[in-house]
């Protein structure tokens, strides 16, 4: 099983690939694999929009809500039931089972005796509901092993990130004069003291973002905004103002690696 986080401009994707046990394997083997998949998704699903690609050895023989469409197998096998339960729990859906999306052949696997079935699937986060342009099996992909009995399944995704369409970005502007006073410095120190203790299991990039958003959100409530202009007074604060990239990064970094060390670092930065 492989899990990969892809960072794009405007969003992150969590891409997972796996191969489920065969339908004839014992229940204990199947339970172990599906529990591993549950564990990966429950731990990392917040890192981005989820895309799961896999040979699930699953046959889906019925339509379930918005999870599967009308393109179905004759019946649902045990792996299929497990797949449907998994999709229902994590709000995933199966594009290749929807007639208006999938085109061409439906089967992804051919048995040595000639029987055909769809057992490979791409599962998508509900956020991709209106982003799928097409789904199809590509029989023209050349592979080194001619004995491979699976056909490549692919989908086309397209969407627009609103954040990339904004022509103007309104930067957060604060009252730097007020922050430079003893009272202002104490308010800043208090903000840092009250930063949330994010769980250590959270990805460092997400950890950073949570703290940054909280710091800006709380500070906006205590510092009045000024007119649009420079983000800081270069002559007075130079590289020493508390929201400069380097300083801010240092505050957050210490918060991540040492909860108890955050206050000391913050005071040192402000004293400069």
Steps between C-alpha positions, in 0.01 A plus 500: 500500500632843405381843620626819341421863565509722191525873564348714225449872475183559696439149633649169612420148385533180700557219250485141627572185301444143615425139410229329703510127584336262255136411549596145597737608780396441860312762702798573726718596203228723361432662838868584543528670158180701532594608852831629365316701234262635765800598712673690219190695407387578855847630584579697184171588329523860622818554300311547175232383262502123483567288190531122546612271217489127552446145394230437758398158364151635558187448295229760547157366414268766631450874503558663837394864535749727327789257552439281195307548178306275267803319350498191722618141517265205530548488875702655783770279650654524848771743392229703331305527826812611680570758229149643519516527879838670473371754245195572711709565811747735331261669253663357189342407167584288193495698171539195270156371603317808368372484143540870428868488595637161394553421134618191315555157649400444859714203607850553637599135541484187286509151656725242328181319398364812338261634767507877532429723799562846640705460818726807475366837606590861558328643806457874534433744778150649493665835423571364151132434430478759222861484388509175299510556124521132400577145614628223273714188465805546279588179315779666303744541788812296425642298791817294526321190626263372232346260752341783700125439508386846610405803294597849606212703642524876484297812570528863398472763772468872450417780737583862569640616831334829594812616680692491171240715326523793736679789333536698819606373839415712801783451747432509870603845626560569866573796725877456525546813713264359764676163492834664569382640833548299826125435511496386137791264555324343796190441289710326238664283765156404631389401151795264468433353845147416388594327176330157483700187574457318171541122518849374412349256251390788275712558188760780565370713211141477625627554857665822388191618313270445800726710723547772239126535439429513873766764559367726223139445604558594863728790423247657264267533800742702710681707237314753287552482126648786304459605137650291225875549485822344620476198719746650743704814566836411344696782667377424849460124505727373224547123559399530866124546477313203638322394180804510275538173311810384688375600844154359446649177370717470808204546735295235325793261463569503871131454568507186288814342641473618858175613655672615817759702311263723307483782757876538538555521128220751453638733768847482348368598161307795639790628701711544186 
